[in-house]
Structure formats: structure tokens, C-alpha cells
Amino acid sequence: ILIKELKNEKEWKEAYPVMKQLRTHLDEDQFLQLIQEAAQKEDIQQVQQVSKASWNYTYEGIIPFEIQESFLKFAYNDEMMQKRFL
């Protein structure tokens, strides 16, 4: 058994026939939309992690940790990030 990470839309489309056997209710467009949403969610989580780490490192001893956390929760929450990615 070979498990491969699909990294782009071409590979996603090539995998659709297999997925169609597993998820008979999804047409190709619905399948691609679900993958794009999942990829976007992963991107958002990665940006949030990098932002937190870089803010905490950069502003350590300059901006109190509690203020950093408050700002990060506001500026990098899921809703704000979705607006930026769209």
C-alpha cells in the first residue's frame, strides 16, 4: 500500500476517482472544494503558530506577555485570518 500526500489541484483531481468510490455523494467540484477548505484551515493554523512564536520572541521584555496574547487573540483569531485569506 502506498500512501501519498496530494499537494496540488492536479493531484487532487487525479485522486478523485478513488475518492468517488469512498464518498459516492461527492461530485468532483464538491471534493475539490472540501480539499481547498482543509488546506486553507491548515495554512491559517500555521500562520497563527508562526505569529505567536515570532511575537513572543521579538517582544519578550518589551511588551508584557499578557498584552501580546491579547493582541494575538484579536488579530490572529480564526475569523480574522479567514477574512485575510479570502
HTML snippet that shows the backbone in 3Dmol.js (N, CA, C, O; Angstrom):
<script src="https://3Dmol.org/build/3Dmol-min.js"></script>
<div id="view" style="width:600px;height:400px;position:relative"></div>
<script>
const pdb = `
ATOM      1  N   ILE A   1       0.854  -1.178   0.000  1.00  0.00           N
ATOM      2  CA  ILE A   1       0.000   0.000   0.000  1.00  0.00           C
ATOM      3  C   ILE A   1       0.892   1.230   0.000  1.00  0.00           C
ATOM      4  O   ILE A   1       1.827   1.335   0.793  1.00  0.00           O
ATOM      5  N   LEU A   2       0.596   2.144  -0.885  1.00  0.00           N
ATOM      6  CA  LEU A   2       1.327   3.403  -0.979  1.00  0.00           C
ATOM      7  C   LEU A   2       0.402   4.537  -0.569  1.00  0.00           C
ATOM      8  O   LEU A   2      -0.685   4.689  -1.126  1.00  0.00           O
ATOM      9  N   ILE A   3       0.825   5.319   0.389  1.00  0.00           N
ATOM     10  CA  ILE A   3       0.073   6.500   0.810  1.00  0.00           C
ATOM     11  C   ILE A   3       0.874   7.711   0.382  1.00  0.00           C
ATOM     12  O   ILE A   3       2.049   7.845   0.723  1.00  0.00           O
ATOM     13  N   LYS A   4       0.233   8.588  -0.367  1.00  0.00           N
ATOM     14  CA  LYS A   4       0.920   9.754  -0.924  1.00  0.00           C
ATOM     15  C   LYS A   4       0.173  11.019  -0.526  1.00  0.00           C
ATOM     16  O   LYS A   4      -1.056  11.069  -0.582  1.00  0.00           O
ATOM     17  N   GLU A   5       0.919  12.035  -0.125  1.00  0.00           N
ATOM     18  CA  GLU A   5       0.308  13.335   0.159  1.00  0.00           C
ATOM     19  C   GLU A   5       0.047  14.038  -1.165  1.00  0.00           C
ATOM     20  O   GLU A   5       0.944  14.177  -1.996  1.00  0.00           O
ATOM     21  N   LEU A   6      -1.175  14.471  -1.349  1.00  0.00           N
ATOM     22  CA  LEU A   6      -1.547  15.187  -2.572  1.00  0.00           C
ATOM     23  C   LEU A   6      -1.335  16.670  -2.331  1.00  0.00           C
ATOM     24  O   LEU A   6      -1.905  17.236  -1.398  1.00  0.00           O
ATOM     25  N   LYS A   7      -0.518  17.305  -3.168  1.00  0.00           N
ATOM     26  CA  LYS A   7      -0.067  18.653  -2.862  1.00  0.00           C
ATOM     27  C   LYS A   7      -0.631  19.742  -3.759  1.00  0.00           C
ATOM     28  O   LYS A   7      -0.430  20.924  -3.479  1.00  0.00           O
ATOM     29  N   ASN A   8      -1.324  19.387  -4.815  1.00  0.00           N
ATOM     30  CA  ASN A   8      -1.839  20.429  -5.703  1.00  0.00           C
ATOM     31  C   ASN A   8      -3.122  19.957  -6.374  1.00  0.00           C
ATOM     32  O   ASN A   8      -3.502  18.790  -6.280  1.00  0.00           O
ATOM     33  N   GLU A   9      -3.770  20.882  -7.043  1.00  0.00           N
ATOM     34  CA  GLU A   9      -5.082  20.577  -7.624  1.00  0.00           C
ATOM     35  C   GLU A   9      -5.010  19.469  -8.668  1.00  0.00           C
ATOM     36  O   GLU A   9      -5.933  18.660  -8.769  1.00  0.00           O
ATOM     37  N   LYS A  10      -3.943  19.417  -9.437  1.00  0.00           N
ATOM     38  CA  LYS A  10      -3.789  18.350 -10.435  1.00  0.00           C
ATOM     39  C   LYS A  10      -3.809  16.983  -9.744  1.00  0.00           C
ATOM     40  O   LYS A  10      -4.497  16.065 -10.192  1.00  0.00           O
ATOM     41  N   GLU A  11      -3.057  16.856  -8.661  1.00  0.00           N
ATOM     42  CA  GLU A  11      -3.025  15.587  -7.925  1.00  0.00           C
ATOM     43  C   GLU A  11      -4.365  15.298  -7.264  1.00  0.00           C
ATOM     44  O   GLU A  11      -4.784  14.142  -7.191  1.00  0.00           O
ATOM     45  N   TRP A  12      -5.046  16.344  -6.780  1.00  0.00           N
ATOM     46  CA  TRP A  12      -6.367  16.153  -6.176  1.00  0.00           C
ATOM     47  C   TRP A  12      -7.339  15.587  -7.208  1.00  0.00           C
ATOM     48  O   TRP A  12      -8.105  14.669  -6.917  1.00  0.00           O
ATOM     49  N   LYS A  13      -7.297  16.151  -8.424  1.00  0.00           N
ATOM     50  CA  LYS A  13      -8.199  15.680  -9.485  1.00  0.00           C
ATOM     51  C   LYS A  13      -7.883  14.242  -9.875  1.00  0.00           C
ATOM     52  O   LYS A  13      -8.789  13.452 -10.141  1.00  0.00           O
ATOM     53  N   GLU A  14      -6.600  13.906  -9.908  1.00  0.00           N
ATOM     54  CA  GLU A  14      -6.210  12.532 -10.237  1.00  0.00           C
ATOM     55  C   GLU A  14      -6.708  11.542  -9.182  1.00  0.00           C
ATOM     56  O   GLU A  14      -6.972  10.381  -9.495  1.00  0.00           O
ATOM     57  N   ALA A  15      -6.834  11.994  -7.948  1.00  0.00           N
ATOM     58  CA  ALA A  15      -7.282  11.119  -6.860  1.00  0.00           C
ATOM     59  C   ALA A  15      -8.806  11.012  -6.774  1.00  0.00           C
ATOM     60  O   ALA A  15      -9.327  10.152  -6.065  1.00  0.00           O
ATOM     61  N   TYR A  16      -9.508  11.868  -7.481  1.00  0.00           N
ATOM     62  CA  TYR A  16     -10.971  11.892  -7.355  1.00  0.00           C
ATOM     63  C   TYR A  16     -11.630  10.537  -7.652  1.00  0.00           C
ATOM     64  O   TYR A  16     -12.532  10.152  -6.908  1.00  0.00           O
ATOM     65  N   PRO A  17     -11.236   9.799  -8.687  1.00  0.00           N
ATOM     66  CA  PRO A  17     -11.908   8.514  -8.935  1.00  0.00           C
ATOM     67  C   PRO A  17     -11.874   7.564  -7.736  1.00  0.00           C
ATOM     68  O   PRO A  17     -12.842   6.846  -7.485  1.00  0.00           O
ATOM     69  N   VAL A  18     -10.781   7.559  -7.007  1.00  0.00           N
ATOM     70  CA  VAL A  18     -10.703   6.714  -5.811  1.00  0.00           C
ATOM     71  C   VAL A  18     -11.634   7.262  -4.731  1.00  0.00           C
ATOM     72  O   VAL A  18     -12.369   6.509  -4.092  1.00  0.00           O
ATOM     73  N   MET A  19     -11.595   8.567  -4.537  1.00  0.00           N
ATOM     74  CA  MET A  19     -12.451   9.183  -3.522  1.00  0.00           C
ATOM     75  C   MET A  19     -13.929   8.976  -3.854  1.00  0.00           C
ATOM     76  O   MET A  19     -14.748   8.798  -2.952  1.00  0.00           O
ATOM     77  N   LYS A  20     -14.268   8.996  -5.124  1.00  0.00           N
ATOM     78  CA  LYS A  20     -15.661   8.808  -5.544  1.00  0.00           C
ATOM     79  C   LYS A  20     -16.179   7.446  -5.082  1.00  0.00           C
ATOM     80  O   LYS A  20     -17.361   7.305  -4.770  1.00  0.00           O
ATOM     81  N   GLN A  21     -15.306   6.454  -5.038  1.00  0.00           N
ATOM     82  CA  GLN A  21     -15.706   5.133  -4.558  1.00  0.00           C
ATOM     83  C   GLN A  21     -16.007   5.156  -3.060  1.00  0.00           C
ATOM     84  O   GLN A  21     -16.852   4.403  -2.577  1.00  0.00           O
ATOM     85  N   LEU A  22     -15.315   6.020  -2.337  1.00  0.00           N
ATOM     86  CA  LEU A  22     -15.483   6.096  -0.886  1.00  0.00           C
ATOM     87  C   LEU A  22     -16.582   7.063  -0.469  1.00  0.00           C
ATOM     88  O   LEU A  22     -17.293   6.827   0.507  1.00  0.00           O
ATOM     89  N   ARG A  23     -16.712   8.137  -1.206  1.00  0.00           N
ATOM     90  CA  ARG A  23     -17.692   9.192  -0.896  1.00  0.00           C
ATOM     91  C   ARG A  23     -18.583   9.396  -2.117  1.00  0.00           C
ATOM     92  O   ARG A  23     -18.422  10.356  -2.871  1.00  0.00           O
ATOM     93  N   THR A  24     -19.511   8.485  -2.293  1.00  0.00           N
ATOM     94  CA  THR A  24     -20.328   8.463  -3.508  1.00  0.00           C
ATOM     95  C   THR A  24     -21.209   9.697  -3.668  1.00  0.00           C
ATOM     96  O   THR A  24     -21.671   9.985  -4.772  1.00  0.00           O
ATOM     97  N   HIS A  25     -21.447  10.423  -2.592  1.00  0.00           N
ATOM     98  CA  HIS A  25     -22.311  11.602  -2.645  1.00  0.00           C
ATOM     99  C   HIS A  25     -21.585  12.856  -3.137  1.00  0.00           C
ATOM    100  O   HIS A  25     -22.234  13.870  -3.395  1.00  0.00           O
ATOM    101  N   LEU A  26     -20.262  12.813  -3.273  1.00  0.00           N
ATOM    102  CA  LEU A  26     -19.496  13.994  -3.676  1.00  0.00           C
ATOM    103  C   LEU A  26     -19.198  13.973  -5.170  1.00  0.00           C
ATOM    104  O   LEU A  26     -18.688  12.988  -5.704  1.00  0.00           O
ATOM    105  N   ASP A  27     -19.527  15.083  -5.835  1.00  0.00           N
ATOM    106  CA  ASP A  27     -19.043  15.211  -7.206  1.00  0.00           C
ATOM    107  C   ASP A  27     -17.644  15.828  -7.150  1.00  0.00           C
ATOM    108  O   ASP A  27     -17.174  16.200  -6.075  1.00  0.00           O
ATOM    109  N   GLU A  28     -16.984  15.936  -8.291  1.00  0.00           N
ATOM    110  CA  GLU A  28     -15.595  16.400  -8.303  1.00  0.00           C
ATOM    111  C   GLU A  28     -15.454  17.816  -7.752  1.00  0.00           C
ATOM    112  O   GLU A  28     -14.513  18.101  -7.012  1.00  0.00           O
ATOM    113  N   ASP A  29     -16.380  18.704  -8.106  1.00  0.00           N
ATOM    114  CA  ASP A  29     -16.302  20.084  -7.608  1.00  0.00           C
ATOM    115  C   ASP A  29     -16.433  20.145  -6.086  1.00  0.00           C
ATOM    116  O   ASP A  29     -15.706  20.890  -5.428  1.00  0.00           O
ATOM    117  N   GLN A  30     -17.356  19.366  -5.528  1.00  0.00           N
ATOM    118  CA  GLN A  30     -17.517  19.332  -4.072  1.00  0.00           C
ATOM    119  C   GLN A  30     -16.265  18.781  -3.395  1.00  0.00           C
ATOM    120  O   GLN A  30     -15.839  19.283  -2.355  1.00  0.00           O
ATOM    121  N   PHE A  31     -15.690  17.759  -3.985  1.00  0.00           N
ATOM    122  CA  PHE A  31     -14.464  17.158  -3.460  1.00  0.00           C
ATOM    123  C   PHE A  31     -13.329  18.179  -3.449  1.00  0.00           C
ATOM    124  O   PHE A  31     -12.630  18.320  -2.446  1.00  0.00           O
ATOM    125  N   LEU A  32     -13.146  18.887  -4.555  1.00  0.00           N
ATOM    126  CA  LEU A  32     -12.083  19.893  -4.644  1.00  0.00           C
ATOM    127  C   LEU A  32     -12.315  21.027  -3.653  1.00  0.00           C
ATOM    128  O   LEU A  32     -11.367  21.531  -3.051  1.00  0.00           O
ATOM    129  N   GLN A  33     -13.562  21.426  -3.482  1.00  0.00           N
ATOM    130  CA  GLN A  33     -13.886  22.493  -2.534  1.00  0.00           C
ATOM    131  C   GLN A  33     -13.529  22.079  -1.101  1.00  0.00           C
ATOM    132  O   GLN A  33     -12.968  22.875  -0.348  1.00  0.00           O
ATOM    133  N   LEU A  34     -13.849  20.857  -0.732  1.00  0.00           N
ATOM    134  CA  LEU A  34     -13.519  20.366   0.613  1.00  0.00           C
ATOM    135  C   LEU A  34     -12.009  20.343   0.850  1.00  0.00           C
ATOM    136  O   LEU A  34     -11.541  20.698   1.932  1.00  0.00           O
ATOM    137  N   ILE A  35     -11.263  19.929  -0.150  1.00  0.00           N
ATOM    138  CA  ILE A  35      -9.803  19.893  -0.007  1.00  0.00           C
ATOM    139  C   ILE A  35      -9.244  21.303   0.118  1.00  0.00           C
ATOM    140  O   ILE A  35      -8.357  21.546   0.936  1.00  0.00           O
ATOM    141  N   GLN A  36      -9.749  22.228  -0.680  1.00  0.00           N
ATOM    142  CA  GLN A  36      -9.273  23.614  -0.610  1.00  0.00           C
ATOM    143  C   GLN A  36      -9.564  24.219   0.760  1.00  0.00           C
ATOM    144  O   GLN A  36      -8.726  24.932   1.312  1.00  0.00           O
ATOM    145  N   GLU A  37     -10.731  23.944   1.308  1.00  0.00           N
ATOM    146  CA  GLU A  37     -11.080  24.458   2.636  1.00  0.00           C
ATOM    147  C   GLU A  37     -10.157  23.873   3.704  1.00  0.00           C
ATOM    148  O   GLU A  37      -9.718  24.585   4.607  1.00  0.00           O
ATOM    149  N   ALA A  38      -9.868  22.586   3.600  1.00  0.00           N
ATOM    150  CA  ALA A  38      -8.971  21.948   4.573  1.00  0.00           C
ATOM    151  C   ALA A  38      -7.563  22.519   4.465  1.00  0.00           C
ATOM    152  O   ALA A  38      -6.909  22.755   5.481  1.00  0.00           O
ATOM    153  N   ALA A  39      -7.096  22.739   3.251  1.00  0.00           N
ATOM    154  CA  ALA A  39      -5.758  23.305   3.054  1.00  0.00           C
ATOM    155  C   ALA A  39      -5.690  24.714   3.618  1.00  0.00           C
ATOM    156  O   ALA A  39      -4.695  25.092   4.236  1.00  0.00           O
ATOM    157  N   GLN A  40      -6.744  25.491   3.406  1.00  0.00           N
ATOM    158  CA  GLN A  40      -6.773  26.859   3.923  1.00  0.00           C
ATOM    159  C   GLN A  40      -6.741  26.846   5.450  1.00  0.00           C
ATOM    160  O   GLN A  40      -6.044  27.651   6.068  1.00  0.00           O
ATOM    161  N   LYS A  41      -7.492  25.936   6.050  1.00  0.00           N
ATOM    162  CA  LYS A  41      -7.519  25.841   7.513  1.00  0.00           C
ATOM    163  C   LYS A  41      -6.127  25.503   8.056  1.00  0.00           C
ATOM    164  O   LYS A  41      -5.697  26.053   9.070  1.00  0.00           O
ATOM    165  N   GLU A  42      -5.433  24.598   7.373  1.00  0.00           N
ATOM    166  CA  GLU A  42      -4.073  24.239   7.795  1.00  0.00           C
ATOM    167  C   GLU A  42      -3.141  25.443   7.665  1.00  0.00           C
ATOM    168  O   GLU A  42      -2.306  25.682   8.536  1.00  0.00           O
ATOM    169  N   ASP A  43      -3.286  26.203   6.569  1.00  0.00           N
ATOM    170  CA  ASP A  43      -2.466  27.406   6.379  1.00  0.00           C
ATOM    171  C   ASP A  43      -2.701  28.400   7.508  1.00  0.00           C
ATOM    172  O   ASP A  43      -1.757  28.981   8.043  1.00  0.00           O
ATOM    173  N   ILE A  44      -3.957  28.592   7.863  1.00  0.00           N
ATOM    174  CA  ILE A  44      -4.302  29.536   8.931  1.00  0.00           C
ATOM    175  C   ILE A  44      -3.646  29.107  10.238  1.00  0.00           C
ATOM    176  O   ILE A  44      -3.072  29.937  10.943  1.00  0.00           O
ATOM    177  N   GLN A  45      -3.725  27.837  10.561  1.00  0.00           N
ATOM    178  CA  GLN A  45      -3.126  27.347  11.807  1.00  0.00           C
ATOM    179  C   GLN A  45      -1.616  27.561  11.815  1.00  0.00           C
ATOM    180  O   GLN A  45      -1.040  27.907  12.846  1.00  0.00           O
ATOM    181  N   GLN A  46      -0.983  27.357  10.679  1.00  0.00           N
ATOM    182  CA  GLN A  46       0.466  27.557  10.605  1.00  0.00           C
ATOM    183  C   GLN A  46       0.829  29.031  10.767  1.00  0.00           C
ATOM    184  O   GLN A  46       1.796  29.358  11.455  1.00  0.00           O
ATOM    185  N   VAL A  47       0.067  29.918  10.144  1.00  0.00           N
ATOM    186  CA  VAL A  47       0.324  31.356  10.290  1.00  0.00           C
ATOM    187  C   VAL A  47       0.136  31.767  11.746  1.00  0.00           C
ATOM    188  O   VAL A  47       0.926  32.549  12.274  1.00  0.00           O
ATOM    189  N   GLN A  48      -0.894  31.250  12.396  1.00  0.00           N
ATOM    190  CA  GLN A  48      -1.130  31.571  13.804  1.00  0.00           C
ATOM    191  C   GLN A  48       0.043  31.111  14.673  1.00  0.00           C
ATOM    192  O   GLN A  48       0.476  31.841  15.565  1.00  0.00           O
ATOM    193  N   GLN A  49       0.551  29.923  14.420  1.00  0.00           N
ATOM    194  CA  GLN A  49       1.668  29.404  15.214  1.00  0.00           C
ATOM    195  C   GLN A  49       2.931  30.240  15.012  1.00  0.00           C
ATOM    196  O   GLN A  49       3.621  30.568  15.977  1.00  0.00           O
ATOM    197  N   VAL A  50       3.230  30.583  13.767  1.00  0.00           N
ATOM    198  CA  VAL A  50       4.419  31.392  13.481  1.00  0.00           C
ATOM    199  C   VAL A  50       4.274  32.781  14.084  1.00  0.00           C
ATOM    200  O   VAL A  50       5.229  33.315  14.648  1.00  0.00           O
ATOM    201  N   SER A  51       3.097  33.364  13.972  1.00  0.00           N
ATOM    202  CA  SER A  51       2.865  34.701  14.522  1.00  0.00           C
ATOM    203  C   SER A  51       3.079  34.714  16.027  1.00  0.00           C
ATOM    204  O   SER A  51       3.743  35.604  16.558  1.00  0.00           O
ATOM    205  N   LYS A  52       2.519  33.735  16.708  1.00  0.00           N
ATOM    206  CA  LYS A  52       2.669  33.675  18.166  1.00  0.00           C
ATOM    207  C   LYS A  52       4.133  33.528  18.557  1.00  0.00           C
ATOM    208  O   LYS A  52       4.625  34.248  19.426  1.00  0.00           O
ATOM    209  N   ALA A  53       4.819  32.606  17.921  1.00  0.00           N
ATOM    210  CA  ALA A  53       6.226  32.376  18.262  1.00  0.00           C
ATOM    211  C   ALA A  53       7.075  33.613  17.981  1.00  0.00           C
ATOM    212  O   ALA A  53       7.926  33.982  18.790  1.00  0.00           O
ATOM    213  N   SER A  54       6.844  34.250  16.836  1.00  0.00           N
ATOM    214  CA  SER A  54       7.671  35.410  16.488  1.00  0.00           C
ATOM    215  C   SER A  54       7.359  36.609  17.378  1.00  0.00           C
ATOM    216  O   SER A  54       8.267  37.339  17.775  1.00  0.00           O
ATOM    217  N   TRP A  55       6.089  36.815  17.691  1.00  0.00           N
ATOM    218  CA  TRP A  55       5.739  37.918  18.597  1.00  0.00           C
ATOM    219  C   TRP A  55       6.358  37.695  19.969  1.00  0.00           C
ATOM    220  O   TRP A  55       6.978  38.598  20.531  1.00  0.00           O
ATOM    221  N   ASN A  56       6.189  36.492  20.507  1.00  0.00           N
ATOM    222  CA  ASN A  56       6.713  36.205  21.845  1.00  0.00           C
ATOM    223  C   ASN A  56       8.231  36.359  21.888  1.00  0.00           C
ATOM    224  O   ASN A  56       8.771  36.876  22.866  1.00  0.00           O
ATOM    225  N   TYR A  57       8.911  35.925  20.857  1.00  0.00           N
ATOM    226  CA  TYR A  57      10.370  36.034  20.821  1.00  0.00           C
ATOM    227  C   TYR A  57      10.807  37.489  20.634  1.00  0.00           C
ATOM    228  O   TYR A  57      11.687  37.975  21.345  1.00  0.00           O
ATOM    229  N   THR A  58      10.193  38.173  19.680  1.00  0.00           N
ATOM    230  CA  THR A  58      10.600  39.537  19.336  1.00  0.00           C
ATOM    231  C   THR A  58      10.342  40.527  20.460  1.00  0.00           C
ATOM    232  O   THR A  58      11.169  41.399  20.727  1.00  0.00           O
ATOM    233  N   TYR A  59       9.205  40.396  21.113  1.00  0.00           N
ATOM    234  CA  TYR A  59       8.801  41.410  22.091  1.00  0.00           C
ATOM    235  C   TYR A  59       8.989  40.991  23.546  1.00  0.00           C
ATOM    236  O   TYR A  59       8.496  41.656  24.456  1.00  0.00           O
ATOM    237  N   GLU A  60       9.704  39.882  23.763  1.00  0.00           N
ATOM    238  CA  GLU A  60       9.985  39.446  25.136  1.00  0.00           C
ATOM    239  C   GLU A  60      10.749  40.555  25.872  1.00  0.00           C
ATOM    240  O   GLU A  60      11.780  41.033  25.398  1.00  0.00           O
ATOM    241  N   GLY A  61      10.228  40.950  27.025  1.00  0.00           N
ATOM    242  CA  GLY A  61      10.857  42.001  27.814  1.00  0.00           C
ATOM    243  C   GLY A  61      10.520  43.411  27.354  1.00  0.00           C
ATOM    244  O   GLY A  61      10.896  44.382  28.010  1.00  0.00           O
ATOM    245  N   ILE A  62       9.812  43.534  26.228  1.00  0.00           N
ATOM    246  CA  ILE A  62       9.428  44.853  25.703  1.00  0.00           C
ATOM    247  C   ILE A  62       7.930  45.081  25.903  1.00  0.00           C
ATOM    248  O   ILE A  62       7.507  46.092  26.463  1.00  0.00           O
ATOM    249  N   ILE A  63       7.144  44.119  25.434  1.00  0.00           N
ATOM    250  CA  ILE A  63       5.686  44.175  25.601  1.00  0.00           C
ATOM    251  C   ILE A  63       5.309  43.041  26.547  1.00  0.00           C
ATOM    252  O   ILE A  63       5.677  41.892  26.301  1.00  0.00           O
ATOM    253  N   PRO A  64       4.586  43.336  27.619  1.00  0.00           N
ATOM    254  CA  PRO A  64       4.196  42.270  28.551  1.00  0.00           C
ATOM    255  C   PRO A  64       3.482  41.124  27.822  1.00  0.00           C
ATOM    256  O   PRO A  64       2.695  41.348  26.902  1.00  0.00           O
ATOM    257  N   PHE A  65       3.773  39.905  28.250  1.00  0.00           N
ATOM    258  CA  PHE A  65       3.235  38.702  27.629  1.00  0.00           C
ATOM    259  C   PHE A  65       1.714  38.744  27.524  1.00  0.00           C
ATOM    260  O   PHE A  65       1.158  38.355  26.497  1.00  0.00           O
ATOM    261  N   GLU A  66       1.034  39.210  28.568  1.00  0.00           N
ATOM    262  CA  GLU A  66      -0.432  39.245  28.578  1.00  0.00           C
ATOM    263  C   GLU A  66      -0.966  40.160  27.474  1.00  0.00           C
ATOM    264  O   GLU A  66      -1.988  39.857  26.858  1.00  0.00           O
ATOM    265  N   ILE A  67      -0.290  41.263  27.225  1.00  0.00           N
ATOM    266  CA  ILE A  67      -0.712  42.187  26.165  1.00  0.00           C
ATOM    267  C   ILE A  67      -0.469  41.553  24.795  1.00  0.00           C
ATOM    268  O   ILE A  67      -1.297  41.681  23.893  1.00  0.00           O
ATOM    269  N   GLN A  68       0.652  40.880  24.644  1.00  0.00           N
ATOM    270  CA  GLN A  68       0.920  40.169  23.390  1.00  0.00           C
ATOM    271  C   GLN A  68      -0.186  39.154  23.110  1.00  0.00           C
ATOM    272  O   GLN A  68      -0.728  39.092  22.007  1.00  0.00           O
ATOM    273  N   GLU A  69      -0.505  38.366  24.127  1.00  0.00           N
ATOM    274  CA  GLU A  69      -1.531  37.332  23.968  1.00  0.00           C
ATOM    275  C   GLU A  69      -2.880  37.938  23.613  1.00  0.00           C
ATOM    276  O   GLU A  69      -3.601  37.402  22.772  1.00  0.00           O
ATOM    277  N   SER A  70      -3.223  39.041  24.241  1.00  0.00           N
ATOM    278  CA  SER A  70      -4.481  39.719  23.950  1.00  0.00           C
ATOM    279  C   SER A  70      -4.511  40.187  22.498  1.00  0.00           C
ATOM    280  O   SER A  70      -5.507  40.001  21.798  1.00  0.00           O
ATOM    281  N   PHE A  71      -3.421  40.792  22.054  1.00  0.00           N
ATOM    282  CA  PHE A  71      -3.351  41.253  20.667  1.00  0.00           C
ATOM    283  C   PHE A  71      -3.432  40.079  19.694  1.00  0.00           C
ATOM    284  O   PHE A  71      -4.174  40.134  18.713  1.00  0.00           O
ATOM    285  N   LEU A  72      -2.674  39.023  19.960  1.00  0.00           N
ATOM    286  CA  LEU A  72      -2.671  37.865  19.069  1.00  0.00           C
ATOM    287  C   LEU A  72      -4.055  37.228  18.973  1.00  0.00           C
ATOM    288  O   LEU A  72      -4.475  36.815  17.892  1.00  0.00           O
ATOM    289  N   LYS A  73      -4.761  37.147  20.098  1.00  0.00           N
ATOM    290  CA  LYS A  73      -6.116  36.581  20.077  1.00  0.00           C
ATOM    291  C   LYS A  73      -7.049  37.424  19.223  1.00  0.00           C
ATOM    292  O   LYS A  73      -7.948  36.892  18.572  1.00  0.00           O
ATOM    293  N   PHE A  74      -6.839  38.736  19.223  1.00  0.00           N
ATOM    294  CA  PHE A  74      -7.670  39.621  18.407  1.00  0.00           C
ATOM    295  C   PHE A  74      -7.250  39.573  16.937  1.00  0.00           C
ATOM    296  O   PHE A  74      -8.086  39.351  16.061  1.00  0.00           O
ATOM    297  N   ALA A  75      -5.985  39.776  16.668  1.00  0.00           N
ATOM    298  CA  ALA A  75      -5.512  39.958  15.295  1.00  0.00           C
ATOM    299  C   ALA A  75      -5.370  38.656  14.511  1.00  0.00           C
ATOM    300  O   ALA A  75      -5.443  38.663  13.282  1.00  0.00           O
ATOM    301  N   TYR A  76      -5.168  37.547  15.206  1.00  0.00           N
ATOM    302  CA  TYR A  76      -4.892  36.284  14.523  1.00  0.00           C
ATOM    303  C   TYR A  76      -5.910  35.196  14.849  1.00  0.00           C
ATOM    304  O   TYR A  76      -5.613  34.012  14.688  1.00  0.00           O
ATOM    305  N   ASN A  77      -7.104  35.574  15.303  1.00  0.00           N
ATOM    306  CA  ASN A  77      -8.118  34.548  15.562  1.00  0.00           C
ATOM    307  C   ASN A  77      -8.624  33.985  14.229  1.00  0.00           C
ATOM    308  O   ASN A  77      -8.371  34.561  13.171  1.00  0.00           O
ATOM    309  N   ASP A  78      -9.329  32.875  14.286  1.00  0.00           N
ATOM    310  CA  ASP A  78      -9.771  32.196  13.064  1.00  0.00           C
ATOM    311  C   ASP A  78     -10.585  33.107  12.158  1.00  0.00           C
ATOM    312  O   ASP A  78     -10.386  33.108  10.943  1.00  0.00           O
ATOM    313  N   GLU A  79     -11.494  33.876  12.729  1.00  0.00           N
ATOM    314  CA  GLU A  79     -12.354  34.746  11.924  1.00  0.00           C
ATOM    315  C   GLU A  79     -11.534  35.807  11.183  1.00  0.00           C
ATOM    316  O   GLU A  79     -11.744  36.037   9.992  1.00  0.00           O
ATOM    317  N   MET A  80     -10.611  36.442  11.881  1.00  0.00           N
ATOM    318  CA  MET A  80      -9.778  37.468  11.241  1.00  0.00           C
ATOM    319  C   MET A  80      -8.889  36.850  10.159  1.00  0.00           C
ATOM    320  O   MET A  80      -8.693  37.445   9.100  1.00  0.00           O
ATOM    321  N   MET A  81      -8.365  35.683  10.422  1.00  0.00           N
ATOM    322  CA  MET A  81      -7.495  35.031   9.447  1.00  0.00           C
ATOM    323  C   MET A  81      -8.273  34.616   8.204  1.00  0.00           C
ATOM    324  O   MET A  81      -7.756  34.717   7.091  1.00  0.00           O
ATOM    325  N   GLN A  82      -9.496  34.157   8.377  1.00  0.00           N
ATOM    326  CA  GLN A  82     -10.305  33.791   7.218  1.00  0.00           C
ATOM    327  C   GLN A  82     -10.572  35.007   6.345  1.00  0.00           C
ATOM    328  O   GLN A  82     -10.565  34.900   5.119  1.00  0.00           O
ATOM    329  N   LYS A  83     -10.804  36.153   6.955  1.00  0.00           N
ATOM    330  CA  LYS A  83     -11.001  37.381   6.181  1.00  0.00           C
ATOM    331  C   LYS A  83      -9.753  37.714   5.380  1.00  0.00           C
ATOM    332  O   LYS A  83      -9.851  38.145   4.231  1.00  0.00           O
ATOM    333  N   ARG A  84      -8.591  37.523   5.968  1.00  0.00           N
ATOM    334  CA  ARG A  84      -7.330  37.825   5.281  1.00  0.00           C
ATOM    335  C   ARG A  84      -7.058  36.858   4.142  1.00  0.00           C
ATOM    336  O   ARG A  84      -6.519  37.256   3.109  1.00  0.00           O
ATOM    337  N   PHE A  85      -7.423  35.595   4.316  1.00  0.00           N
ATOM    338  CA  PHE A  85      -7.139  34.592   3.298  1.00  0.00           C
ATOM    339  C   PHE A  85      -8.121  34.652   2.135  1.00  0.00           C
ATOM    340  O   PHE A  85      -7.828  34.144   1.052  1.00  0.00           O
ATOM    341  N   LEU A  86      -9.271  35.261   2.345  1.00  0.00           N
ATOM    342  CA  LEU A  86     -10.275  35.296   1.265  1.00  0.00           C
ATOM    343  C   LEU A  86     -10.093  36.443   0.345  1.00  0.00           C
ATOM    344  O   LEU A  86     -10.859  36.600  -0.605  1.00  0.00           O
TER     345      LEU A  86
END
`;
const viewer = $3Dmol.createViewer("view");
viewer.addModel(pdb, "pdb");
viewer.setStyle({}, {cartoon: {color: "spectrum"}});
viewer.zoomTo();
viewer.render();
</script>
